[in-house]
Amino acid sequence: MDTDAAGTLDEALVRLHANGPEFKGWLTNHAPMAVEALVRHGEGARVHRWVDAYRHRLEDHPTSYGRVTDANWREALGDPRHLADWPAYFAERLEERPWPEVLSAWWPRLLPGITAGATHPVIRVGHAVRVLLAEGETAPRRAELAHALGYWAARHQVLPPGSAAAPALGGQDAGTSAGAALRAVPLVRDQSGGINHRLAQLRDLPPWAAGAPADPEAARDRLRALVRAAAAYYATHAHGEPVMLVHAVTAPNAVLRTLPALPRALWRESLDAAWAASAGVVAAYGPRGGPRPPADAGGIAPDELFARAAAHGDEHVIKLTDTVLDLTTSPADGSPDGDRDGEGEGLVVGAALRSIELTDPDD
């Protein structure tokens, strides 16, 4: 990211921090995530026009309900009345300590609520951490991390007891590929309501292992395999719900992006949570009619693929394509046979093309 692009990102973040993390009561403000992806992939010239077009739907930053402190944070966790207070709390902590220390202290506290806010808070954290790691710290980027962590804390909500099975370390599930595990996730009985209604029905998500992640590096490799498998699932199942199924891909990738900033001791539990998020979204929105043939990738170059997503303009299309480009520029995973389960690059790229095809740019 060159100096001009970095400046554009910081300017956009400053503009967007005047707005709240949600609008119309519960819809997520995706703008900080989308502008980070746009700048990352050379589309900085679009950013301010994109923000101008998007901001009309946003609301002002909410007012304070009551200060969050080190003494009362447990009571405030998961209380959306504190949507303004949690970012302020994290802004204070980030003034006192380096951002990786704050992130590492709060990651295990927030991780059990990974599906909160339809997984948008963890995705926003992933974008914030990526730019801090890759481009360095500035006041707007530090503030963005405070907003992202604050959103997660305010919306924190755990899955129903017994629903979030961790990836198995061995036994009968050992050797199952990530793709096969996702395809085996049973769908919730009633898919007529919103995500909270659907996730509340989760019972006994299947465990998954594609090998036995006995060390942090193996857990990271399994997580990378999960993101790839989720993209491949989207390529053939997006017709179930082309917007919401995006999060089965982008949520675990947000965790993957965050790992380098975390102590290695937290990597395994991060894999567990990422599986719960991805499998939970699949259970909630997967189509009952099964897969359909994927879009033909046709050898499209990465720059052209993202240019198509940017021209489309929808925030979910932009973020999914951003994740797809992560996958096409990184190793498939670290298992001996690649564990791709048929999830070649063409199928992964097909996920972005299917999102462009099925998503209404005016939504």
C-alpha positions in Angstrom: 0.0 0.0 0.0 1.6 3.2 -1.1 1.5 6.5 0.8 -1.4 7.9 -1.1 -3.5 4.8 -0.6 -2.7 4.6 3.1 -3.8 8.3 3.4 -7.0 7.6 1.6 -7.8 4.7 4.0 -7.1 6.8 7.1 -9.3 9.7 5.7 -12.1 7.2 5.0 -11.9 5.7 8.5 -12.0 9.2 10.1 -15.2 9.9 8.1 -16.8 6.6 9.0 -16.1 6.8 12.7 -18.7 9.5 13.0 -21.3 6.8 12.3 -22.4 3.9 14.4 -21.7 0.2 13.8 -25.3 -0.5 12.9 -28.3 1.1 11.3 -32.0 0.4 11.3 -31.7 -1.2 14.6 -29.5 -4.2 13.6 -28.0 -4.0 10.1 -24.2 -3.8 10.2 -22.2 -0.9 8.9 -19.8 -2.7 6.5 -18.1 0.5 5.2 -14.8 0.3 7.3 -14.2 -3.3 6.1 -15.1 -2.6 2.5 -12.9 0.5 2.2 -9.9 -1.4 3.6 -10.4 -4.1 1.0 -10.8 -1.5 -1.8 -7.6 0.3 -0.8 -5.7 -3.0 -0.4 -6.5 -4.0 -3.9 -5.6 -0.8 -5.7 -9.1 0.7 -5.9 -8.4 3.7 -3.6 -9.7 6.1 -6.3 -13.2 4.7 -5.7 -13.1 4.9 -1.9 -14.5 8.4 -1.2 -17.2 8.1 -3.9 -18.1 4.7 -2.5 -18.4 6.1 1.0 -20.5 9.0 -0.2 -22.9 6.5 -1.8 -23.0 4.2 1.3 -23.2 6.8 4.1 -26.8 7.8 3.3 -28.0 4.7 4.9 -25.9 5.1 8.1 -26.8 6.6 11.4 -24.9 8.9 13.7 -22.7 7.3 16.3 -25.0 6.2 19.3 -25.0 8.0 22.6 -23.5 6.6 25.7 -25.6 4.4 28.0 -23.0 4.2 30.7 -19.2 4.0 30.9 -17.6 0.6 30.6 -14.8 0.1 33.1 -12.4 -2.7 34.3 -14.8 -3.2 37.2 -18.1 -3.6 35.3 -17.2 -4.9 31.8 -18.6 -8.4 32.6 -22.0 -6.9 33.2 -21.8 -4.8 30.0 -20.6 -7.7 27.8 -23.2 -8.5 25.2 -25.4 -5.5 26.1 -26.1 -3.5 22.8 -27.1 -0.5 24.9 -23.4 0.0 25.3 -22.7 0.2 21.5 -21.1 3.6 22.1 -19.4 2.8 25.4 -17.4 -0.3 24.4 -15.4 1.5 21.6 -14.6 4.2 24.2 -13.4 1.6 26.6 -11.1 0.0 24.0 -9.9 3.4 22.9 -8.7 4.0 26.5 -7.0 0.6 26.7 -5.3 1.2 23.4 -3.9 4.4 24.7 -2.4 2.6 27.7 -1.0 -0.5 26.0 0.3 -1.7 22.6 -2.6 -2.9 20.4 -1.3 -6.5 20.2 -1.4 -6.7 24.0 -5.0 -5.4 24.1 -6.1 -7.7 21.3 -4.4 -10.8 22.9 -6.0 -10.1 26.3 -9.5 -9.7 24.8 -9.5 -12.3 22.0 -10.2 -15.3 24.3 -12.9 -13.3 26.1 -14.7 -12.4 22.9 -14.1 -15.6 20.8 -16.9 -17.6 22.3 -19.3 -15.0 20.8 -17.9 -15.2 17.3 -21.3 -15.5 15.7 -22.5 -12.3 17.4 -23.8 -9.7 15.0 -24.0 -12.3 12.2 -20.1 -12.6 12.5 -19.6 -9.0 11.4 -17.7 -7.9 14.5 -15.0 -10.5 14.1 -14.7 -9.8 10.4 -14.3 -6.1 11.2 -11.5 -7.0 13.7 -9.8 -9.1 11.0 -9.7 -6.1 8.6 -8.4 -3.8 11.3 -5.7 -6.2 12.3 -4.6 -6.8 8.8 -3.9 -3.2 8.1 -2.1 -2.7 11.4 0.1 -5.6 10.7 0.8 -4.8 7.1 0.9 -1.0 7.1 1.7 0.1 10.7 -0.2 2.0 13.3 -1.9 5.4 12.9 -4.5 7.0 15.0 -7.4 6.2 12.7 -6.3 2.6 12.4 -6.0 2.2 16.1 -9.4 3.8 16.5 -10.8 1.3 14.0 -9.6 -1.6 16.1 -11.3 0.0 19.1 -14.5 0.3 17.1 -14.3 -3.3 15.9 -13.5 -4.8 19.3 -16.2 -2.6 20.9 -18.8 -3.7 18.4 -17.9 -7.3 19.2 -18.2 -6.8 22.9 -21.5 -5.0 22.7 -23.1 -7.7 20.5 -21.4 -10.6 22.2 -23.6 -13.7 22.1 -22.6 -17.3 22.4 -24.1 -20.2 20.5 -26.6 -22.5 22.2 -25.1 -24.9 24.7 -24.0 -28.1 23.0 -24.2 -26.7 19.5 -20.6 -25.8 18.8 -18.6 -28.9 18.5 -14.9 -28.3 18.3 -12.8 -29.8 15.4 -11.9 -33.3 16.6 -8.3 -34.1 17.2 -8.6 -37.8 16.3 -11.0 -40.8 16.4 -13.6 -41.4 13.8 -13.6 -37.9 12.4 -9.9 -37.7 11.8 -9.0 -37.4 8.2 -12.4 -35.9 7.2 -11.7 -33.0 4.8 -13.0 -29.5 5.6 -15.2 -29.5 2.5 -16.8 -32.9 3.4 -17.4 -31.7 6.9 -19.1 -28.5 5.7 -21.3 -30.4 3.3 -22.3 -32.8 6.1 -23.5 -29.9 8.4 -27.3 -30.5 9.0 -29.5 -27.5 8.1 -31.7 -26.0 10.8 -35.3 -27.0 10.7 -36.8 -23.5 10.2 -35.0 -21.2 7.8 -37.7 -18.6 7.8 -36.3 -16.1 10.3 -33.2 -14.0 10.8 -29.8 -15.3 11.8 -30.4 -15.3 15.6 -33.6 -17.3 15.1 -31.7 -19.8 13.0 -28.6 -20.1 15.1 -30.8 -20.6 18.2 -31.9 -23.9 16.6 -28.4 -25.3 16.3 -27.9 -28.7 17.9 -24.7 -30.8 17.8 -22.7 -29.4 15.0 -20.5 -32.2 13.7 -16.9 -32.2 14.8 -14.3 -31.9 12.1 -10.7 -32.7 11.6 -8.6 -32.9 8.5 -5.7 -34.4 10.4 -4.8 -33.7 14.0 -3.8 -30.1 14.8 -1.5 -30.9 17.7 0.5 -27.7 17.4 -0.2 -24.1 16.5 1.1 -24.4 12.9 -1.1 -27.4 12.2 -4.1 -25.5 13.6 -3.3 -22.5 11.3 -3.1 -24.9 8.3 -6.4 -26.5 9.2 -7.9 -23.0 9.4 -6.6 -22.1 6.0 -8.1 -25.3 4.7 -11.5 -24.4 6.3 -11.5 -21.0 4.5 -10.7 -22.6 1.2 -13.4 -25.2 1.7 -16.0 -22.6 2.7 -15.2 -20.6 -0.5 -15.7 -23.8 -2.5 -19.0 -24.4 -0.7 -20.1 -20.9 -1.5 -19.3 -21.5 -5.2 -21.8 -24.3 -5.4 -24.3 -23.4 -2.7 -24.6 -19.6 -2.8 -28.1 -19.8 -4.2 -29.2 -20.7 -0.7 -28.7 -17.1 0.4 -26.0 -15.3 -1.5 -25.4 -12.5 1.0 -25.5 -14.4 4.3 -23.5 -17.4 3.1 -20.6 -15.0 2.4 -20.0 -15.0 6.2 -19.2 -18.7 6.2 -16.1 -17.7 4.3 -15.2 -14.3 5.6 -15.6 -15.0 9.3 -13.0 -17.8 9.4 -10.7 -15.8 7.2 -10.9 -12.9 9.6 -9.6 -15.3 12.3 -6.9 -16.5 10.0 -5.8 -12.9 9.4 -5.7 -12.2 13.1 -3.5 -15.2 14.1 -0.1 -13.5 13.4 -1.0 -10.9 16.0 -1.9 -13.4 18.7 0.1 -15.7 21.0 0.4 -19.1 19.4 -1.3 -20.6 22.5 -4.5 -19.1 21.2 -4.4 -20.5 17.7 -6.1 -23.8 18.4 -9.1 -22.3 20.2 -9.3 -19.8 17.3 -9.7 -22.7 14.9 -12.4 -24.2 17.1 -14.4 -20.9 17.0 -13.9 -20.4 13.3 -15.3 -23.8 12.6 -18.3 -23.0 14.8 -18.9 -19.8 12.9 -18.6 -21.3 9.4 -20.6 -24.4 10.2 -23.2 -22.3 12.0 -23.8 -20.0 9.0 -24.0 -23.1 6.7 -26.6 -24.7 8.9 -28.6 -21.5 9.0 -28.5 -20.6 5.3 -27.4 -23.7 3.3 -29.9 -24.6 0.5 -32.0 -27.7 0.9 -31.8 -28.5 -2.8 -28.1 -29.2 -2.7 -25.3 -27.8 -4.9 -25.4 -26.3 -8.4 -22.7 -26.1 -10.9 -20.2 -23.3 -10.2 -19.4 -20.3 -12.3 -16.7 -20.7 -14.9 -13.6 -18.9 -13.7 -12.1 -18.9 -17.2 -8.6 -18.0 -16.1 -9.5 -14.5 -14.8 -6.6 -12.6 -13.4 -6.7 -11.4 -9.7 -6.7 -7.7 -10.7 -9.6 -8.2 -13.1 -11.6 -10.2 -10.5 -11.3 -7.5 -7.9 -12.0 -4.8 -10.4 -15.3 -6.5 -11.2 -16.2 -6.7 -7.6 -15.3 -3.0 -7.0 -17.4 -2.0 -10.0 -20.3 -4.1 -8.7 -20.0 -2.1 -5.5 -21.8 -4.3 -3.0 -19.9 -4.6 0.3 -20.4 -8.3 0.6 -19.1 -8.9 -3.0 -16.1 -6.8 -2.2 -15.3 -8.6 1.0 -15.8 -12.1 -0.4 -13.6 -11.3 -3.4 -11.0 -9.9 -1.0 -11.0 -13.2 0.8 -10.8 -15.2 -2.4 -7.7 -13.3 -3.4 -6.2 -14.2 0.0 -6.7 -17.8 -1.0 -5.3 -17.5 -4.5 -2.1 -16.0 -3.2 -1.4 -18.3 -0.3 -0.7 -22.1 0.0 -3.8 -24.3 0.1 -2.8 -25.7 3.5 -0.1 -27.7 5.1 -1.4 -31.3 5.0 0.6 -33.9 3.0 -2.0 -34.2 0.2 -3.1 -30.6 0.1 -6.6 -31.5 1.5 -8.2 -29.6 -1.3 -11.0 -32.1 -1.7 -11.6 -30.8 -5.3 -11.3 -27.2 -4.1 -9.0 -26.0 -6.9 -8.3 -22.4 -7.6 -11.0 -22.2 -10.3 -13.7 -23.3 -7.8 -12.5 -20.8 -5.2 -12.4 -18.0 -7.8 -15.9 -19.1 -8.8 -17.1 -18.2 -5.4 -16.4 -14.5 -6.1 -18.0 -14.7 -9.6 -21.1 -16.3 -8.2 -21.4 -13.6 -5.6 -21.1 -10.9 -8.3 -23.8 -12.8 -10.3 -26.3 -13.4 -7.5 -26.0 -10.3 -5.3 -28.2 -7.3 -6.1 -25.9 -4.2 -6.2 -28.7 -2.0 -5.0 -29.3 -4.0 -1.7 
